[in-house]
C-alpha cells in the first residue's frame, strides 16, 4: 500500500485523485487537512474496515467513467443502508480524461454499505453508474 503527499491550494477540493489502486494521503496546503483517497475498482466495489478511516479527515473516492463525456463535473448521490441520502458532485481529476473524484466528510461514513450513483452522459440505456462501498466494523 503506497502513500504519497500532494499539496493542494487553500480551499480547493480534493483534485488530487489519479489512477492507481493505492491509498494516498494528501496534505492540504493550508497546513494540515489530510484527505484519505480510495479508488473504487473497475467492478464498482470497494471494501474497507472502519479502522482504515480517520474520522476527522475527509475521505475521497475516485471512479473511472468511460462515457466519453466532456463535462468536468457530474451529479452524484450517496445512499446509505440506514436511509441517509446525500446529493453532491464528482469532479474530473486534473490531467485525466475519465477519472472523477468524490469527497465526503469522514464523519458521514459508518459501518455499512453505501451506494454511489453518478450521472453519465447519454450513451447508455441507464444514464448513471453505480458503485458500492462496504465499510466493515472494526473487530
C-alpha positions in Angstrom: 0.0 0.0 0.0 1.8 3.2 -1.2 1.5 6.7 0.3 2.1 10.0 -1.5 1.9 13.6 -0.2 0.4 16.1 -2.6 -0.1 19.8 -1.9 -3.3 21.5 -3.0 -4.3 25.2 -2.9 -6.1 26.5 0.2 -9.9 25.9 -0.2 -9.5 23.7 -3.2 -11.5 20.4 -3.4 -9.8 17.1 -3.5 -8.5 17.2 -7.1 -5.6 15.1 -6.1 -7.2 12.0 -7.4 -5.5 9.9 -10.1 -5.3 6.4 -11.4 -4.0 3.6 -9.3 -5.1 1.1 -6.7 -3.2 2.7 -3.8 -4.3 4.6 -0.7 -2.9 8.1 -0.9 -2.6 10.5 2.0 -2.7 14.1 0.8 -1.9 17.2 2.7 -3.8 20.5 2.3 -1.5 23.4 1.5 -3.3 25.4 4.3 -1.4 23.5 6.9 -3.0 20.2 7.6 -6.2 18.9 6.3 -5.4 15.3 5.3 -7.6 13.7 2.7 -7.8 9.9 2.5 -8.2 8.8 -1.1 -9.5 5.3 -2.1 -10.1 4.0 -5.7 -13.3 2.1 -6.4 -12.2 -0.9 -8.6 -13.4 -1.5 -12.1 -16.2 -3.8 -11.0 -17.6 -0.9 -8.9 -17.0 -2.3 -5.4 -14.7 -1.3 -2.6 -14.5 -2.9 0.9 -12.9 -1.1 3.8 -12.5 -1.8 7.5 -13.6 1.0 9.8 -10.1 1.3 11.2 -8.9 2.2 7.7 -10.6 5.6 8.1 -9.6 8.6 10.1 -12.9 10.0 11.4 -11.6 13.6 11.5 -10.4 13.7 7.9 -12.3 14.0 4.6 -12.5 10.8 2.5 -12.3 10.9 -1.3 -13.3 8.1 -3.6 -12.3 8.0 -7.2 -14.1 6.3 -10.1 -13.5 5.8 -13.8 -16.3 7.0 -16.1 -15.7 5.9 -19.7 -18.7 7.6 -21.2 -16.7 9.9 -23.3 -18.4 13.0 -21.9 -16.8 16.4 -21.9 -18.3 17.8 -18.7 -15.8 18.3 -15.8 -18.4 17.7 -13.1 -21.2 15.3 -12.7 -24.2 15.0 -10.3 -23.8 12.2 -7.8 -25.9 10.7 -5.0 -24.7 8.7 -2.0 -27.4 6.5 -0.4 -26.8 4.6 2.9 -28.4 1.5 4.3 -29.9 3.5 7.2 -31.7 5.9 4.8 -29.3 8.8 4.7 -29.0 10.4 1.3 -26.5 13.0 0.1 -26.7 14.9 -3.2 -23.3 16.0 -4.4 -20.9 16.3 -7.4 -18.0 14.4 -8.7 -15.2 16.3 -10.4 -12.8 15.3 -13.1 -9.3 14.7 -11.8 -6.8 17.2 -13.3 -4.8 15.6 -16.0 -7.1 12.7 -16.6 -9.8 12.1 -19.2 -12.1 9.7 -17.3 -11.2 9.7 -13.6 -13.5 11.5 -11.3 -13.3 12.2 -7.5 -16.0 12.5 -4.8 -15.1 13.9 -1.4 -17.1 13.1 1.7 -16.9 14.2 5.3 -15.3 11.3 7.3 -18.0 11.7 10.0 -20.6 10.7 7.4 -19.2 7.3 7.0 -20.1 4.5 9.4 -20.0 0.7 9.1 -22.5 -0.4 6.4 -23.0 -0.3 2.7 -23.0 2.9 0.6 -24.5 3.1 -2.9 -22.8 5.9 -5.0 -24.7 6.8 -8.2 -23.0 9.1 -10.7 -24.9 10.5 -13.7 -23.2 9.9 -17.0 -23.8 11.5 -20.4 -26.4 9.8 -22.6 -24.6 6.9 -24.2 -26.2 4.2 -22.1 -29.7 3.0 -21.6 -29.4 3.8 -17.9 -27.7 7.2 -17.7 -25.9 6.5 -14.4 -23.2 4.4 -13.0 -23.4 2.7 -9.6 -20.7 1.9 -7.2 -20.8 0.1 -3.8 -18.6 0.9 -0.8 -18.7 -1.5 2.1 -17.3 -0.4 5.5 -17.0 -3.2 8.0 -16.8 -2.5 11.7 -13.5 -2.9 13.5 -13.1 -6.2 15.2 
